[in-house]
């Protein structure tokens, strides 16, 4: 009896999911570096373009290597369909644009990645799409922001950079009452620790650049959800505007997926231990980690990030901590010897950044104050190095701070 991939364990899905082999019978996934495809006859080309005959037409909107990545990630996420994009921000833009029209309204959390905030606050209004930003943990704030034209709720949870948690199921319940769609950026939690579709979300987006690659090699993004919704909302947008993931990047990301579960669980275990040390340090004014009970939304995180609330399993690889001032944060960053200064995250290498001057620089000072992002905050992405070595590097840098 043939096995159903939907019954596979996570580890098997990540290694075997979506794999298709050519007649050659290669072991590794094939890399199809081709722009277009050949038809046996003119009638075949006609049938394929009309949709009567299955097959590939042009790599801008369909490629065998890209499809293997899409199918594997969809299997992992528990989604009917995945569409890959060239970057994470292309995925966010696609996810929102496909669901919105001029005159529509979006509700989103105030705490967002700077580029997400820019799309909603500055790009959308150019085309008649308005947005209201709310305190995302306050569920009634989402309800109060609803207008007759509200079509989308956009959630980051945990949010960038201070790891604010939103109750996805509660927000999704409000959305269902008014017929709005829920889009969740799940990049910080990863599909290992959080499944937004099971919590009521309609669309999930990823920057595959982060944990899915996890080794600083390529850019990529993905949009996932029900097949009917993705076909109606995004097929023509992808076909005609071309936010296509390259086959090479898809091949790299496929290989990244094979070790995703192992990597993020190991990173989360180290992050939990380091968060405890940072929280206890006298030079750290505040520390945010979803797995710690002192996180403002810890109970929500324990409920919706998998692992049964065990912080060693499901807290994630990101920590945020406040050193009080920009000067102290800069001294700390400049004193790091093992951990890199970088605005990236989810990498096998540990990385620290100063959000106020990098990832959230485009936000106004008032907007940063609204989400509690003062100049002393540092965001740490924990990698795969030894926990003791990372702790020693943090301790040395904190002495300088």
C-alpha positions as CSV (number, residue, x, y, z in Angstrom):
1,X,0.0,0.0,0.0
2,X,1.5,3.4,-1.0
3,X,2.1,5.9,1.8
4,X,0.2,9.2,2.0
5,X,2.7,12.0,2.4
6,X,0.2,13.8,4.6
7,X,0.7,11.0,7.2
8,X,4.5,11.4,7.2
9,X,6.3,12.8,10.2
10,X,7.8,16.3,9.9
11,X,11.3,15.0,9.4
12,X,10.2,12.8,6.5
13,X,8.2,15.6,4.9
14,X,11.3,17.8,5.0
15,X,13.5,15.2,3.3
16,X,11.1,13.5,0.9
17,X,8.2,15.9,0.3
18,X,7.6,17.1,-3.2
19,X,10.5,15.2,-4.7
20,X,10.0,14.3,-8.4
21,X,12.7,12.4,-10.4
22,X,13.5,12.6,-14.1
23,X,13.8,9.4,-16.1
24,X,17.5,9.5,-15.3
25,X,16.7,8.6,-11.7
26,X,18.9,11.2,-9.9
27,X,19.3,11.0,-6.1
28,X,19.3,14.7,-5.4
29,X,16.6,17.0,-6.6
30,X,17.3,18.1,-10.2
31,X,18.1,21.7,-11.0
32,X,16.2,22.8,-14.0
33,X,18.0,26.0,-15.2
34,X,15.7,26.7,-18.2
35,X,13.7,29.7,-19.2
36,X,11.2,28.0,-21.4
37,X,9.9,24.6,-22.4
38,X,9.4,22.6,-25.7
39,X,6.2,21.4,-27.2
40,X,5.9,18.3,-29.4
41,X,3.4,20.0,-31.6
42,X,1.7,23.3,-32.2
43,X,-1.5,21.7,-31.0
44,X,0.2,20.8,-27.7
45,X,1.4,24.4,-27.2
46,X,-2.2,25.5,-27.8
47,X,-3.6,23.0,-25.3
48,X,-1.0,23.8,-22.7
49,X,-1.6,27.6,-22.9
50,X,-5.4,27.0,-22.7
51,X,-5.0,24.9,-19.6
52,X,-6.3,21.7,-21.3
53,X,-3.0,20.0,-21.2
54,X,-0.8,19.9,-18.0
55,X,2.9,21.0,-18.2
56,X,5.2,23.9,-17.9
57,X,5.2,26.9,-20.2
58,X,7.7,29.5,-18.9
59,X,9.8,29.6,-15.7
60,X,8.4,33.0,-14.8
61,X,5.3,31.2,-13.5
62,X,6.2,27.5,-13.4
63,X,9.4,25.5,-13.1
64,X,10.0,21.8,-12.0
65,X,12.6,22.7,-9.4
66,X,10.6,25.6,-8.0
67,X,7.5,23.3,-7.9
68,X,9.4,20.8,-5.8
69,X,10.2,23.5,-3.3
70,X,6.6,24.7,-3.3
71,X,5.2,21.2,-2.8
72,X,7.6,20.4,0.0
73,X,6.9,23.6,1.9
74,X,3.1,23.2,1.4
75,X,3.4,19.6,2.8
76,X,5.3,20.9,5.8
77,X,2.9,23.8,6.4
78,X,-0.2,21.7,5.9
79,X,-1.4,24.0,3.1
80,X,-3.1,22.9,-0.1
81,X,-0.9,25.2,-2.3
82,X,2.3,27.2,-2.1
83,X,3.6,29.9,-4.5
84,X,7.2,30.8,-4.3
85,X,8.6,34.3,-4.8
86,X,11.9,36.0,-5.3
87,X,12.1,37.4,-1.8
88,X,10.2,37.5,1.5
89,X,9.0,41.1,0.8
90,X,7.8,40.0,-2.6
91,X,5.7,37.4,-0.8
92,X,4.3,40.0,1.6
93,X,3.5,42.3,-1.3
94,X,1.9,39.5,-3.3
95,X,-0.1,38.3,-0.4
96,X,-1.6,41.7,0.3
97,X,-2.0,43.0,-3.2
98,X,-3.8,39.9,-4.5
99,X,-6.5,40.4,-1.8
100,X,-7.0,44.2,-2.0
101,X,-8.5,46.7,-4.3
102,X,-8.7,50.5,-4.3
103,X,-11.0,51.6,-1.4
104,X,-10.2,48.6,0.8
105,X,-8.9,48.8,4.3
106,X,-6.3,46.7,6.2
107,X,-5.9,46.3,9.9
108,X,-2.4,45.4,11.1
109,X,-0.3,45.4,14.3
110,X,1.9,48.4,15.0
111,X,4.9,46.2,15.5
112,X,6.0,45.2,12.0
113,X,9.2,44.8,10.1
114,X,10.0,48.2,8.7
115,X,9.3,47.2,5.0
116,X,6.0,45.7,5.9
117,X,5.0,48.9,7.7
118,X,6.1,50.9,4.6
119,X,4.0,48.8,2.2
120,X,0.9,49.3,4.3
121,X,1.5,52.9,5.5
122,X,3.0,54.5,2.4
123,X,2.7,52.2,-0.7
124,X,-0.9,51.1,-0.3
125,X,-2.4,54.6,0.1
126,X,-1.0,55.6,-3.3
127,X,-3.5,53.1,-4.7
128,X,-6.4,53.9,-2.5
129,X,-5.8,51.2,0.1
130,X,-5.8,52.5,3.7
131,X,-4.4,50.8,6.8
132,X,-5.0,51.1,10.6
133,X,-2.3,50.0,13.0
134,X,-3.3,48.6,16.3
135,X,-1.7,47.3,19.5
136,X,-1.8,43.7,18.3
137,X,-1.9,41.9,21.7
138,X,-5.1,43.9,22.5
139,X,-7.8,41.8,20.7
140,X,-10.5,44.4,21.1
141,X,-8.3,46.9,19.3
142,X,-8.7,44.8,16.2
143,X,-12.4,44.8,16.5
144,X,-12.5,48.6,17.2
145,X,-10.5,49.3,14.0
146,X,-12.9,47.4,11.7
147,X,-14.6,49.4,9.0
148,X,-17.2,48.4,6.4
149,X,-14.3,48.3,3.9
150,X,-12.0,46.1,6.0
151,X,-10.8,43.2,3.8
152,X,-7.5,42.0,5.4
153,X,-6.0,41.6,8.9
154,X,-2.2,41.4,8.7
155,X,-0.3,39.8,11.6
156,X,3.4,39.3,12.5
157,X,3.7,36.9,15.4
158,X,6.3,36.9,16.9
159,X,6.7,40.5,15.6
160,X,9.9,42.1,14.5
161,X,11.9,43.2,16.5
162,X,10.6,42.9,20.1
163,X,8.9,39.5,19.7
164,X,5.3,40.8,20.4
165,X,2.8,37.9,20.3
166,X,-0.6,38.2,18.7
167,X,-3.4,35.7,19.4
168,X,-3.9,34.5,15.9
169,X,-7.1,32.5,16.6
170,X,-8.8,35.3,18.4
171,X,-8.0,37.8,15.5
172,X,-9.1,35.2,12.9
173,X,-12.5,34.8,14.7
174,X,-13.1,38.6,14.3
175,X,-12.1,38.4,10.7
176,X,-14.6,35.6,10.0
177,X,-17.4,37.7,11.5
178,X,-16.8,40.4,8.9
179,X,-15.7,38.3,6.0
180,X,-12.1,39.5,6.0
181,X,-9.0,37.5,5.2
182,X,-6.1,36.9,7.7
183,X,-2.5,37.0,6.4
184,X,0.2,35.9,8.9
185,X,3.9,36.5,8.5
186,X,5.2,33.4,10.2
187,X,8.9,33.9,9.6
188,X,10.1,34.3,13.2
189,X,8.1,31.2,14.5
190,X,8.9,29.1,11.4
191,X,6.6,26.3,10.2
192,X,8.2,24.0,12.8
193,X,6.9,26.0,15.8
194,X,3.6,27.6,14.5
195,X,0.9,26.6,12.0
196,X,-1.2,29.7,11.4
197,X,-3.6,27.9,9.0
198,X,-4.7,25.6,11.9
199,X,-5.3,28.8,14.0
200,X,-7.7,30.3,11.4
201,X,-5.4,32.2,9.1
202,X,-6.2,32.2,5.4
203,X,-2.7,33.0,4.0
204,X,0.8,32.4,5.5
205,X,3.9,34.2,4.2
206,X,7.6,33.5,4.6
207,X,10.9,35.0,3.9
208,X,12.6,31.7,3.0
209,X,15.8,33.8,3.1
210,X,15.7,33.3,6.9
211,X,15.5,29.9,8.6
212,X,14.4,27.9,5.5
213,X,17.7,28.6,3.8
214,X,19.4,29.3,7.2
215,X,22.9,29.5,5.8
216,X,23.1,33.0,4.3
217,X,23.1,31.8,0.7
218,X,20.0,32.9,-1.3
219,X,16.9,35.0,-1.2
220,X,13.4,33.6,-1.5
221,X,9.8,33.9,-0.3
222,X,6.6,31.9,-0.2
223,X,2.8,32.4,0.0
224,X,0.7,29.5,1.2
225,X,-3.0,28.7,1.7
226,X,-6.0,27.0,0.2
227,X,-5.7,26.2,-3.5
228,X,-8.9,28.0,-4.5
229,X,-7.9,31.2,-2.8
230,X,-4.4,31.2,-4.1
231,X,-5.5,30.5,-7.6
232,X,-8.1,33.3,-7.6
233,X,-6.1,35.9,-5.8
234,X,-2.5,35.3,-7.0
235,X,-2.3,33.3,-10.2
236,X,-2.7,36.1,-12.7
237,X,-0.6,38.5,-10.5
238,X,2.3,36.0,-10.6
239,X,1.9,35.2,-14.3
240,X,1.9,38.8,-15.5
241,X,4.2,40.6,-13.0
242,X,6.9,38.0,-12.5
243,X,8.0,37.9,-8.9
244,X,9.4,34.5,-9.7
245,X,11.9,32.5,-7.5
246,X,14.9,31.4,-9.6
247,X,15.3,27.6,-10.0
248,X,18.8,27.8,-8.5
249,X,17.5,29.5,-5.4
250,X,14.6,27.0,-5.2
251,X,17.2,24.2,-5.3
252,X,19.2,25.7,-2.5
253,X,16.1,26.2,-0.4
254,X,15.0,22.6,-1.0
255,X,18.3,21.5,0.5
256,X,17.8,24.0,3.4
257,X,14.4,22.4,4.2
258,X,16.0,19.0,4.8
259,X,17.6,20.2,8.0
260,X,15.1,22.9,9.0
261,X,13.6,20.9,11.9
262,X,17.0,19.9,13.3
263,X,18.4,23.5,13.0
264,X,15.6,25.5,14.5
265,X,15.1,23.2,17.5
266,X,18.8,23.3,18.3
267,X,18.8,27.1,17.9
268,X,15.7,27.4,20.1
269,X,17.2,25.4,22.9
270,X,20.4,27.6,22.9
271,X,18.3,30.7,22.6
272,X,16.2,29.7,25.7
273,X,19.4,29.2,27.8
274,X,20.9,32.5,26.6
275,X,17.7,34.4,27.3
276,X,17.9,33.3,30.9
277,X,21.4,34.6,31.2
278,X,20.6,37.9,29.5
279,X,17.6,38.4,31.7
280,X,19.6,38.0,34.8
281,X,22.5,40.2,33.8
282,X,22.7,43.6,35.6
283,X,23.4,45.6,32.5
284,X,20.2,44.3,30.7
285,X,17.3,46.5,31.4
286,X,14.7,44.1,29.8
287,X,14.8,40.8,27.9
288,X,12.1,39.5,25.6
289,X,11.9,35.8,24.7
290,X,8.5,34.0,24.0
291,X,9.6,31.0,26.0
292,X,10.1,32.9,29.2
293,X,7.2,33.3,31.6
294,X,8.0,37.0,32.0
295,X,7.3,37.6,28.3
296,X,4.1,39.9,28.2
297,X,2.3,37.4,26.0
298,X,3.9,34.2,27.2
299,X,0.6,32.3,27.7
300,X,-0.5,33.1,24.1
301,X,2.9,32.0,22.8
302,X,2.7,28.7,24.8
303,X,-0.7,28.0,23.3
304,X,-0.1,28.7,19.7
305,X,3.6,27.9,19.2
306,X,4.0,24.2,19.2
307,X,5.9,22.2,21.8
308,X,3.2,22.2,24.4
309,X,4.5,25.5,25.9
310,X,8.0,24.0,26.6
311,X,10.2,27.0,26.1
312,X,13.2,24.7,25.2
313,X,11.2,23.5,22.2
314,X,9.1,26.3,20.9
315,X,10.5,29.7,22.0
316,X,12.3,30.3,18.7
317,X,15.7,31.5,17.8
318,X,15.2,35.2,18.4
319,X,15.9,37.2,21.6
320,X,15.4,41.0,22.1
321,X,17.1,42.8,25.0
322,X,17.4,46.4,26.1
323,X,20.8,47.9,27.1
324,X,19.3,51.3,27.9
325,X,20.9,53.6,25.4
326,X,22.1,53.6,21.8
327,X,25.7,54.2,23.0
328,X,25.6,51.1,25.2
329,X,24.1,49.0,22.4
330,X,26.8,50.1,20.0
331,X,29.5,49.4,22.6
332,X,28.0,45.9,23.1
333,X,27.8,45.2,19.3
334,X,31.3,46.5,18.6
335,X,32.7,44.3,21.4
336,X,31.3,41.0,20.0
337,X,34.0,38.7,18.7
338,X,32.1,35.5,17.7
339,X,28.6,36.9,17.0
340,X,28.3,38.9,13.7
341,X,26.7,42.3,13.4
342,X,24.1,41.8,10.7
343,X,20.5,42.7,9.9
344,X,19.7,39.1,8.8
345,X,18.3,36.4,11.0
346,X,17.6,32.7,11.2
347,X,21.1,31.8,10.1
348,X,23.4,29.0,11.3
349,X,25.7,31.9,12.4
350,X,24.5,34.0,15.3
351,X,23.8,37.6,14.4
352,X,23.0,40.7,16.4
353,X,21.5,44.0,15.1
354,X,20.5,47.4,16.3
355,X,16.9,47.7,14.9
356,X,16.5,51.4,15.5
357,X,19.3,52.2,13.0
358,X,18.8,49.3,10.6
359,X,15.7,47.1,10.1
360,X,13.3,49.7,11.6
361,X,15.2,52.9,10.5
362,X,12.4,53.8,8.0
363,X,9.9,54.1,10.8
364,X,9.5,57.5,12.4
365,X,10.6,58.0,16.0
366,X,7.0,58.3,17.1
367,X,6.2,55.0,15.4
368,X,9.1,53.3,17.1
369,X,8.0,54.7,20.5
370,X,4.5,53.3,19.9
371,X,5.9,49.7,19.8
372,X,8.4,50.3,22.6
373,X,11.4,50.3,20.3
374,X,13.9,52.7,22.1
375,X,17.5,53.0,21.0
376,X,18.9,50.6,23.6
377,X,17.3,47.5,22.1
378,X,19.3,44.8,20.4
379,X,17.9,41.8,18.5
380,X,19.9,38.6,18.7
381,X,19.4,35.7,16.2
382,X,20.9,32.6,17.8
383,X,22.8,30.2,15.5
384,X,24.2,26.8,15.8
385,X,27.5,27.6,17.6
386,X,28.2,26.1,21.0
387,X,26.0,27.6,23.7
388,X,29.0,28.1,26.0
389,X,30.9,30.0,23.4
390,X,28.0,32.2,22.6
391,X,27.4,32.9,26.3
392,X,31.1,33.8,26.8
393,X,30.9,36.3,23.8
394,X,27.8,37.9,25.2
395,X,29.3,38.2,28.7
396,X,32.4,39.8,27.3
397,X,30.4,42.3,25.2
398,X,28.1,43.1,28.1
399,X,31.1,44.1,30.2
400,X,31.9,46.7,27.5
401,X,28.3,47.9,27.4
